């Protein structure tokens, strides 16, 4: 069996950027620390030569939005044991912790961007309910169809 709560999240958005994608610790007995093991973002449109900027920030309160399905990486894991939750298509944005941009990158939409952190260099979130991370494309001047994929592991 894989490490506790290892799962993947796929989010897609049509139009002006990805919009916030939240990952948060669960509540009660399911409140566990987590870390981002892998992150990929790309554009599914016809290749164009322009850039998209994304950023990853800490959050302290959950917003309101549509749930994103979490997929266990090891089929022997039980989805009900995963404490974290993911939201997208936000109607109310999460409360972002001031001055906590953990990563900010721009990429050319012809190529996309992959993040493979070295061991010990993963982006972490605390075992505090509703705390977590937000992936966003705050500067989305072009109407691109973006897809993001994350792998998260609960500790």
C-alpha positions in Angstrom: 0.0 0.0 0.0 1.2 3.5 -0.8 2.0 6.1 1.8 -1.1 7.4 3.6 -3.3 9.4 1.3 -1.3 9.5 -1.9 -3.5 10.9 -4.6 -3.7 12.8 -7.8 -5.8 15.9 -8.7 -6.7 17.0 -12.2 -8.2 20.5 -12.8 -9.0 22.1 -16.1 -10.4 25.5 -17.0 -11.6 27.0 -20.2 -11.1 30.7 -20.8 -9.2 33.2 -18.8 -6.7 31.2 -16.8 -7.0 28.3 -14.4 -8.7 30.1 -11.6 -7.9 29.1 -8.0 -7.4 25.4 -7.3 -7.4 24.8 -3.5 -6.0 21.8 -1.6 -6.8 21.8 2.1 -6.2 19.6 5.1 -9.2 17.7 6.4 -10.9 18.1 9.8 -10.8 16.0 13.0 -9.1 12.7 12.7 -8.4 13.4 9.0 -6.4 16.6 9.6 -3.0 15.6 8.3 0.0 17.4 6.9 0.5 17.1 3.2 3.1 17.7 0.6 3.0 18.4 -3.1 5.0 15.6 -4.8 4.5 16.7 -8.4 2.9 19.6 -10.3 2.2 20.0 -14.0 0.4 22.8 -15.9 -0.1 23.2 -19.6 -2.3 24.6 -22.3 -4.6 22.4 -24.4 -5.2 25.0 -27.1 -3.4 25.2 -30.5 0.2 26.3 -29.8 0.6 30.0 -29.4 3.7 31.9 -28.5 2.8 33.7 -25.3 3.2 33.2 -21.6 1.0 32.3 -18.6 2.0 33.0 -15.0 0.9 30.8 -12.1 1.6 30.9 -8.4 1.3 28.7 -5.4 0.4 30.3 -2.1 -0.6 29.3 1.5 -4.2 29.7 2.6 -5.8 29.8 6.0 -9.5 29.5 5.2 -11.4 27.6 2.5 -13.3 29.4 -0.2 -16.5 28.2 -1.8 -16.4 26.2 -5.1 -17.0 23.0 -6.9 -15.3 19.9 -5.5 -12.6 18.3 -7.6 -12.3 14.5 -7.6 -9.3 13.1 -5.8 -7.9 9.9 -7.4 -5.9 7.5 -5.2 -2.5 6.6 -6.8 -2.4 3.1 -5.2 -5.7 1.2 -5.9 -5.3 -0.5 -2.6 -5.8 2.8 -0.8 -9.3 3.8 0.4 -10.6 7.1 -0.9 -12.6 7.7 2.3 -9.3 7.7 4.3 -8.1 10.8 2.4 -8.4 13.8 4.7 -7.6 16.5 2.1 -10.2 18.2 -0.1 -9.8 20.0 -3.4 -12.0 22.8 -4.8 -12.1 24.7 -8.1 -14.5 27.0 -10.0 -14.5 29.3 -7.0 -17.4 31.6 -6.2 -15.7 32.8 -3.0 -11.9 32.7 -3.0 -9.9 31.3 -0.1 -8.2 33.5 2.4 -4.6 33.8 1.3 -1.9 34.2 3.9 -0.2 37.5 3.3 3.3 37.4 1.7 3.3 33.7 1.2 4.0 33.1 -2.5 5.7 29.7 -2.3 6.3 29.5 -6.1 5.7 31.8 -9.0 6.6 30.9 -12.5 5.8 31.9 -16.1 5.8 29.4 -18.9 5.3 29.5 -22.7 2.0 27.9 -23.6 3.7 25.9 -26.3 5.6 23.9 -23.7 3.9 23.8 -20.3 5.7 23.5 -16.9 6.5 20.5 -14.7 7.7 20.7 -11.1 9.6 17.8 -9.6 10.8 18.9 -6.2 13.9 17.2 -4.8 13.4 15.1 -1.7 12.8 17.5 1.2 12.0 20.3 -1.2 8.2 19.6 -1.5 5.7 22.3 -0.8 4.0 21.4 2.5 0.7 22.3 4.1 -0.1 22.0 7.9 -2.4 19.5 9.6 -4.9 22.3 10.4 -8.4 22.1 9.0 -9.0 24.4 6.0 -5.3 25.3 5.8 -3.5 24.4 2.6 -2.3 25.7 -0.7 -3.8 27.5 -3.6 -2.6 27.2 -7.2 -3.7 30.2 -9.3 -3.1 31.9 -12.6 -3.4 35.5 -11.4 -2.3 37.0 -14.7 -4.4 35.5 -17.5 -4.6 38.0 -20.3 -5.1 35.3 -22.9 -8.2 33.1 -23.0 -6.3 29.8 -22.7 -7.7 26.4 -21.9 -5.4 25.2 -19.1 -5.0 21.8 -17.4 -3.2 21.3 -14.1 -2.3 18.0 -12.4 -0.9 17.6 -8.9 0.2 14.7 -6.8 -0.2 15.1 -3.1 0.8 12.8 -0.3 -0.6 13.1 3.2 1.8 12.3 6.0 
